[in-house]
Amino acid sequence: MKKDMGCSCFGASIVDRKRSVARARSDMEGNLVGNINQFSYNQIKTATENFHSSNKIGRGGFGTVYKGTLKNGRQVAVKKLSAESKQGVREFLNETNTISNVSHPNLVELIGCCVEGPNRILVYEYVENNSLDRALLGPTNMNIKLDWGKRSAICMGIARGLMFLHEELVPHIVHRDIKASNVLLDKDFNPKIGDFGLAKLFPDNITHISTRIAGTTGYLAPEYALGGQLTMKADVFSFGVLVLETISGRSSAKANWDGSQKFLLEWAWQLHLEGKLLELVDPELEEFPEEEVIRYMKVAFFCTQAAANRRPLMSQVFNMLSRKIRLNEDQITAPGLFQDLGEYKKSSADYSTYQTSSVPATITEITPR
């Protein structure tokens, strides 16, 4: 009997999977954006000192990021996607096509790419202070002190970037993975939204997209996480969670705050109901304007309301943060927690397991309707 070396107990054969990746690469060759700068693989190798480990500055769901220096002296961030990942290939195509012609002070600039053999590489502007996640939750020896002035400016900058994506660009863009590790900080701590590999173009004439669920647990809007219903309000929900993280210096994916099994959003809402919101503030913030900090947290609650249609547009969020709109606090309703969703209701054990997963890739797949 002839032995099939390519069989797999998981359905598709190894040969089929390799062919699938090869087809995706072939498709990409014909779909690359024509006006994006294209670098040779040798140029990228030289810039990163052959992807030396000392130049490694991060790792995402689909590849590794290195610091590099181009021949003209410009520093760049080089995102090398996994050569064997079909999903990484899809992300590469999506990212180049989505933001190659997009420019905004609060978005990371895509400088160019490399498509050579199996290599799929994105070249971005280098952002000096790494990610907001690293600044808030990284090692204390990094000596990055974020006072309230910096934190409030970061929240405003992210809001401005999302407002641009949602309301000023045509077609609009839903990012789908707004989180602290995808917000980079430049030398002056101005925030720049990065990683558009999961982004979706959103034409004006549709109300929502039914799509596979992708993103990071702790930031996902409930109607999207459990029903695959994507609107721009999913980004608004993620932004609200991010504001609470920025104020508290705590991770949204970690449970057991204040000795309870509550996640950050759930705990924040409990403190709000008890009139103790200031207990959420990062102990590292020694001085801060209490009234303004509380207003930011209440804006976060507006953003994270369970019903997507009750969440504001990002332009309204920006105006609320900047005091151009007075907060009608009577309109704030409870945040969208997964166990609130009736037929999707989980046991507390299931909820905990679902929320604490830290895999930043697709959580599940839903066939588009």
Residue pairs with C-beta under 8 A, 6 or more apart in sequence:
4 13
5 14
6 13
6 14
6 15
6 16
7 13
7 14
8 14
8 17
12 20
17 86
20 86
21 84
21 85
21 86
21 89
24 86
24 89
24 90
25 89
25 118
25 120
27 93
28 89
28 92
28 93
28 115
28 120
29 115
31 93
31 97
32 93
32 96
32 113
32 115
33 96
33 97
33 100
33 101
35 100
35 101
36 96
36 100
36 110
36 112
36 113
37 111
37 112
37 113
37 123
38 112
38 113
38 114
38 115
39 112
39 113
39 114
39 121
39 123
40 114
40 116
41 114
41 116
41 117
41 119
41 121
43 70
43 71
43 114
44 68
44 78
44 80
44 114
44 119
44 121
44 123
45 51
46 71
47 68
47 69
47 70
47 71
47 76
47 78
48 55
48 66
48 67
48 68
48 78
49 55
51 64
51 66
51 80
52 66
55 66
55 67
55 68
56 64
56 65
56 66
56 67
57 65
57 66
57 67
57 77
57 130
58 64
58 65
58 130
58 131
58 181
59 65
60 79
60 195
60 197
60 360
61 197
61 359
61 360
61 361
62 81
62 82
62 85
62 87
62 88
62 91
62 92
62 197
62 361
63 79
63 80
63 81
63 82
63 85
63 88
64 79
64 80
65 77
65 78
65 79
65 80
66 77
66 78
66 80
67 75
67 76
67 77
67 78
67 126
68 75
68 76
68 77
68 78
68 123
68 126
69 75
69 76
70 76
74 126
75 126
76 111
76 123
76 124
76 125
76 126
77 123
77 124
77 125
77 126
77 127
78 121
78 122
78 123
78 124
79 121
79 122
79 123
79 124
80 119
80 120
80 121
81 88
81 89
81 91
81 92
81 120
81 121
81 122
82 88
83 118
83 119
83 120
87 361
87 362
88 120
89 120
91 197
91 198
92 113
92 120
92 122
92 197
94 196
94 197
94 198
94 199
95 110
95 122
95 195
95 196
95 197
95 199
96 110
96 113
96 122
98 173
98 196
98 199
98 201
99 107
99 110
99 173
99 196
99 199
100 110
102 110
102 169
102 173
103 109
104 161
104 164
105 157
105 160
105 190
105 192
106 157
106 158
106 160
106 161
106 164
106 190
106 191
106 192
106 193
107 161
107 164
107 165
107 192
107 193
107 194
108 124
108 125
108 127
108 184
108 192
108 193
108 194
108 195
109 124
109 125
110 122
110 123
110 124
111 123
111 124
111 125
112 123
113 120
113 121
113 122
113 123
114 120
114 121
114 123
124 194
127 184
127 185
127 186
127 192
127 194
128 185
128 186
128 187
129 135
129 144
129 184
129 185
129 186
129 187
129 189
130 138
130 184
130 185
131 180
131 181
131 182
131 183
131 184
131 185
132 154
132 180
132 181
132 183
132 184
132 185
132 191
132 242
132 246
133 179
133 180
133 181
133 183
134 142
134 144
134 181
135 142
135 144
135 146
135 185
136 146
136 180
136 245
136 246
136 249
137 180
137 249
137 250
137 251
138 144
145 284
146 154
146 189
146 284
147 285
147 287
147 288
148 285
148 287
148 288
148 289
148 292
148 293
150 189
151 246
151 247
151 285
152 292
152 296
152 321
153 189
153 190
153 191
154 183
154 185
154 189
154 191
154 246
155 242
155 243
155 246
155 296
155 321
156 318
156 321
156 322
157 190
157 191
157 192
158 178
158 183
158 191
158 193
158 239
158 242
159 239
159 314
159 317
159 318
159 321
160 318
161 191
161 192
161 193
162 175
162 178
162 193
162 235
162 236
162 239
162 314
163 313
163 314
163 315
163 317
163 318
165 172
165 173
165 174
165 175
165 193
165 235
166 172
166 173
166 174
166 202
166 232
166 235
166 313
166 314
167 313
167 314
167 315
170 204
171 201
171 202
171 203
171 204
172 201
172 202
172 203
172 204
172 232
173 196
173 199
173 200
173 201
173 202
174 199
174 200
174 202
174 209
174 230
174 231
174 232
174 234
174 235
175 182
175 193
175 196
175 198
175 199
175 235
175 238
176 198
176 199
176 200
176 214
176 215
176 230
176 234
176 235
177 195
177 197
177 198
177 199
177 214
177 215
177 216
177 219
177 238
177 360
178 193
178 219
178 235
178 238
178 239
178 242
179 215
179 216
179 218
179 219
179 238
179 242
179 360
180 242
180 245
180 246
181 360
182 193
182 194
182 195
183 191
183 192
183 193
183 194
183 242
184 191
184 192
184 193
184 194
185 191
185 192
186 192
198 214
198 215
200 209
200 211
200 230
202 209
202 231
202 232
207 231
208 229
208 230
208 231
209 229
209 230
209 231
209 368
210 228
210 229
210 230
210 366
210 368
210 369
211 228
211 230
211 366
211 368
212 228
212 362
212 364
212 365
212 366
212 368
213 220
213 224
213 225
213 228
213 362
213 363
213 364
213 365
213 366
214 361
214 362
214 363
215 224
215 225
215 238
215 363
216 253
216 358
216 360
217 253
217 354
217 355
217 356
217 357
217 358
217 359
217 363
218 241
218 251
218 252
218 253
218 263
218 264
218 355
219 237
219 238
219 241
219 242
219 252
220 234
220 237
220 238
220 363
221 233
221 234
221 236
221 237
221 238
221 308
221 336
222 306
222 336
222 337
222 338
222 340
222 341
222 344
223 229
223 234
223 308
223 336
224 230
224 231
224 234
224 237
225 338
225 363
226 338
226 341
226 344
227 344
228 366
228 368
229 308
231 308
232 313
232 314
233 308
233 309
233 311
234 308
235 314
236 303
236 311
236 312
236 313
236 314
236 317
237 303
237 304
237 308
237 311
237 336
239 303
239 314
239 317
240 265
240 299
240 300
240 301
240 302
240 303
240 304
240 311
240 335
241 252
241 264
241 265
241 300
241 304
242 252
243 296
243 297
243 299
243 300
243 303
244 252
244 264
244 265
244 268
244 280
244 297
244 300
245 251
245 252
245 264
247 280
247 281
247 282
247 293
247 296
247 297
247 300
248 264
248 268
248 280
248 281
248 282
249 282
249 283
249 284
249 285
250 257
250 264
250 282
251 264
252 263
252 264
252 265
253 263
253 355
253 356
253 357
253 358
254 263
254 264
254 356
255 261
255 262
255 263
255 352
255 355
255 356
256 262
257 263
257 264
257 267
258 267
258 279
260 267
261 348
261 352
262 270
263 337
263 355
265 304
265 335
265 337
266 335
266 337
267 280
268 277
268 280
268 297
268 300
268 301
269 301
269 334
269 335
271 277
271 279
271 280
272 297
272 298
272 301
277 294
277 297
278 290
278 293
278 294
280 297
281 288
281 293
295 320
295 321
295 323
295 327
296 321
298 327
298 329
298 332
299 317
299 320
299 321
299 327
301 332
301 335
302 310
302 311
302 312
302 317
302 320
302 327
302 331
302 332
303 311
303 312
303 317
304 311
304 335
304 336
305 311
305 332
305 333
305 334
305 335
305 336
306 333
306 334
306 335
306 336
306 337
306 340
306 341
307 333
307 336
310 331
310 333
312 320
316 325
319 325
320 327
334 340
338 344
338 346
338 351
338 354
338 355
339 345
339 346
339 348
339 351
346 354
357 363
